[in-house]
Amino acid sequence: MNKIVVGLSGGVDSSTAAAILHNQGYDVVGLTLWLMKGKGQCCSEGMVDAAYICEQLGIPHHIVDMREVFQTHIIDYLVSGYSDGITPLPCSQCNKTVKFSPMLQYAREKLGVDKIATGHYARITHDPTSGRYQLRRAVDRNKDQSYFLYDLTQDVLAGVVFPLGEKLKAETRQIASEYNLKTADKPESQDLCLIESHGSMREFLDRYIAPKKGEIIDATGKVLGQHDGVHHYTIGQRKGLGIAAAEPLYVIGLDPVMNRVIVGDRTTANQIECTVGRVNWVSISEPNAPIRAQVQVRYRSTAVDVTVVPLANSRVKLVFDEPQFSITPGQAAVWYDGDVVLGGGIIEKPAPN
Ligand SMILES: Nc1ncnc2c1ncn2[C@@H]1O[C@H](COP(=O)(O)OP(=O)(O)OP(=O)(O)O)[C@@H](O)[C@H]1O
């Protein structure tokens, strides 16, 4: 029988993915990575529901303690990023470093299994001409998680199955009810698991970074107000500045060295280009000339037309057709051709003038 390891977080998506594969005749093994203590689906509470699902399906359940790896690669990465005045995106990093590679390694080395599955909403196809696996958007565009998966390698894509890639979320819940899964009516998890377990990003960061009062200035250096730590701000933020002004003001820069938050009107928060580092070309090999694509600069932003200019050392320059609002260093830029993820990377801080 075909063996497959399913990553179980204790949520409805991964439970249903496991049930679908089990029903298709796969010999399914549940695997939960213990990432944090506390509430939430990646936490100790999620393990209990994952264990229940494995009992229900009559499949083995393995738990791997990954708390140290999560602390080093996600928590420390976030804290140092926010301290440096960027807004890091933990999820793509978590998928690459904490979830997919370790799960595949565990499946291969400890269980002798070469396929893993997760409840992600995305699709993988294989192009026989190029010999490459292609990562694609999910059929359910509202749940599509391909943005968070741009950093997966060909080796990982070769070993991964996404049973929910063709499903709508409503269908997943219906399948979960049909199988009587305990998790069928579990509420949606938040986009960011750390918010679920800590209340808010602010509460999470306040545990690690001490408040430090500083000035809020405009682009000419005029002092407009006070802040209590640059880590509380993100590029494009409008709310919570505490400044009365004739027109709405947005955060347009963060200067951790001078401990300053720089604000400006909406037009000053627009950019026509940016550079991106740590680029991974997913579905195609790195081109040697500029290509046209559609880029998403945040998880929930709309993909917009762009020219992607390859640079040396796994970097690219993105030149947008129209100026874009709130290009945020630390977030991922992911570029697509239709529903195929071509590549992605981390938006860099603009070079000082
Ligand atoms: N701690 C974990 N251990 C093993 N697999 C995990 C873990 N966390 C997430 N996954 C896998 O990654 C997928 C996507 O995780 P994400 O955190 O985005 O949750 P989700 O979309 O709400 O899914 P779910 O409803 O299964 O929690 C999950 O469906 C699961 O297969």
The ligand as an SDF file (V2000), in Angstrom:
LIG
                    3D

 31 33  0  0  0  0  0  0  0  0999 V2000
    2.4720   21.9350   13.8860 N   0  0  0  0  0  0  0  0  0  0  0  0
    2.2670   21.3210   12.7270 C   0  0  0  0  0  0  0  0  0  0  0  0
    2.6480   20.0390   12.5540 N   0  0  0  0  0  0  0  0  0  0  0  0
    2.4550   19.3990   11.3770 C   0  0  0  0  0  0  0  0  0  0  0  0
    1.8790   19.9830   10.3150 N   0  0  0  0  0  0  0  0  0  0  0  0
    1.4830   21.2500   10.4270 C   0  0  0  0  0  0  0  0  0  0  0  0
    1.6410   21.9870   11.6360 C   0  0  0  0  0  0  0  0  0  0  0  0
    1.1530   23.2300   11.4500 N   0  0  0  0  0  0  0  0  0  0  0  0
    0.6980   23.2730   10.1850 C   0  0  0  0  0  0  0  0  0  0  0  0
    0.8880   22.0950    9.5630 N   0  0  0  0  0  0  0  0  0  0  0  0
    0.5080   21.7340    8.1800 C   0  0  0  0  0  0  0  0  0  0  0  0
    0.4950   22.9130    7.3860 O   0  0  0  0  0  0  0  0  0  0  0  0
   -0.8180   23.1510    6.8570 C   0  0  0  0  0  0  0  0  0  0  0  0
   -1.1210   24.6350    6.7950 C   0  0  0  0  0  0  0  0  0  0  0  0
   -0.9600   25.1650    8.0720 O   0  0  0  0  0  0  0  0  0  0  0  0
   -1.6360   26.5180    8.5170 P   0  0  0  0  0  0  0  0  0  0  0  0
   -0.9340   26.8980    9.7530 O   0  0  0  0  0  0  0  0  0  0  0  0
   -1.6630   27.4340    7.3700 O   0  0  0  0  0  0  0  0  0  0  0  0
   -3.0760   26.0660    8.9810 O   0  0  0  0  0  0  0  0  0  0  0  0
   -4.4980   26.0100    8.3350 P   0  0  0  0  0  0  0  0  0  0  0  0
   -4.5280   26.4190    6.8990 O   0  0  0  0  0  0  0  0  0  0  0  0
   -5.3910   26.6700    9.2880 O   0  0  0  0  0  0  0  0  0  0  0  0
   -4.7120   24.4190    8.3590 O   0  0  0  0  0  0  0  0  0  0  0  0
   -5.3430   23.5480    9.5270 P   0  0  0  0  0  0  0  0  0  0  0  0
   -6.8260   23.8030    9.4500 O   0  0  0  0  0  0  0  0  0  0  0  0
   -4.9690   22.1500    9.1610 O   0  0  0  0  0  0  0  0  0  0  0  0
   -4.7050   24.0260   10.8040 O   0  0  0  0  0  0  0  0  0  0  0  0
   -1.7420   22.3930    7.7930 C   0  0  0  0  0  0  0  0  0  0  0  0
   -2.9490   22.0350    7.1330 O   0  0  0  0  0  0  0  0  0  0  0  0
   -0.9080   21.1780    8.1610 C   0  0  0  0  0  0  0  0  0  0  0  0
   -0.9630   20.1670    7.1900 O   0  0  0  0  0  0  0  0  0  0  0  0
  1  2  1  0
  2  3  1  0
  2  7  2  0
  3  4  2  0
  4  5  1  0
  5  6  2  0
  6  7  1  0
  6 10  1  0
  7  8  1  0
  8  9  2  0
  9 10  1  0
 10 11  1  0
 11 12  1  0
 11 30  1  0
 12 13  1  0
 13 14  1  0
 13 28  1  0
 14 15  1  0
 15 16  1  0
 16 17  2  0
 16 18  1  0
 16 19  1  0
 19 20  1  0
 20 21  2  0
 20 22  1  0
 20 23  1  0
 23 24  1  0
 24 25  2  0
 24 26  1  0
 24 27  1  0
 28 29  1  0
 28 30  1  0
 30 31  1  0
M  END
$$$$
